[in-house]
Amino acid sequence: MVATNEKEFTRVFLYYTEARTHDGDDAAKKPVNPLGNRLFRYDLVDNRLINPKLLLSLPALPGPRHAGGVVAIGPDDNIYLTIGDLDGTFRYKQYETMAQNYQEGIVPDGRSGILVVTQEGKPTEKHTLGNSFPLNLYYAYGIRNSFGIDWDPVTGYLWDSENGPNFGDELNLVQPGFNSGWASVQGYWQPKVEKMGPLKLRPNDLVSFGGHGTYSAPEFTWLNPAAPSAIKFLDTNKYGSEYKNDLLVGDANNGNIYDFNLDEQRKNFELSGKLSDKIANNNGELNDLVFANSFGKVTDMEIGPDGYLYVLSSEDEGAVIYKITKIIFIIRLIVCLRLISSRGRRDMTKYSIGT
């Protein structure tokens, strides 16, 4: 994530797991515990990153999964960071915190939430959940893992995507103090470790931090894992009024980008038919939401200075950037007894990134 400061320097904000010896050693056959998760700020000068400044030092154990990693600059110019439960839920008591909705858990240590700091790495004035560190960094909590956040350009509301275990991926409206419910509820179901338990529509065993945290159910959820990743509000006129300010959601399991229309209040999605219950019971129910497809794992989406959507995809050949330039609608045809059903084909320019 980049920003320009008052001295006209371009600042780069980088979140990563700091290895003890070399990259990937925490996921090797004989893993070596990392030093921690770090948020750094750099100055970009002459195409070089200089003047590193450590903004946040966060836990990384037990890991290596569920470290989140989205860094974004909010409308308030503060830095927002997603971090998951670091794979500690249901595994080790010493990693089960109140931020994961363990009533008798240890105090939060920075995991399982959306954190917010100033561009100097200081707590903001929000102090949503409390005044002590690191509770004063939490904007939201109860998050298993998240790879996508963005702000509605119309209302300024924050939204996120979240990954469940083998069920219950989510899209959420994230108000200050939002409690996503993990590990008491995921989607609309009670987790049984990695498996789906019974419906849990009104969880009453959540941690509220003295009433400062508030649970709300997801605005959309998947029964089967799609691994929703990057999300982006389409704040551009390049694709016509039909798509203006819609929420686009990429996934890592199917290579799709989905298009969600919001209602007039911009707090709910306009869903109909089999999706009116806010649940995708199978991939077929999502066909009418597909905005573009045939990617690898969608890892990021951004609107470029030219107003077009750029998609970063992880594929067998490496990292690839796509530029979606226009939409060409396709009539539904039956060819060789197969139904080609596409809401629209996207003309795309493809850029490969060397590895």
Secondary structure, DSSP 8 states (H G I E B T S, - for coil): -EEE-TT--EEEEEEEEE-SSSTTGGGSSS----SEEEEEEEEEETTEEEEEEEEEEE---S-SS-----EEE-TTS-EEEEE--TT-TTT-GGG-BGGGT-TT-B---S-SEEEEE-TTS-B-S--SS-SSTTGGGEEEE--S---EEEE-TTT--EEEEE--SSS-EEEEEE-TTEE--TTT-BTTEEEETTEEEEE-SS------TTTT-EE---SEEESS---EEEEEE---STT-TTTTT-EEEEESSS--EEEE-B-TTSSSB---GGGTTSEE-SGGGGGGGEEE---SEEEEEEE-TTS-EEEEEEETTEEEEEEEEEEE----EEETTEEE--S-EEEEEEEE---
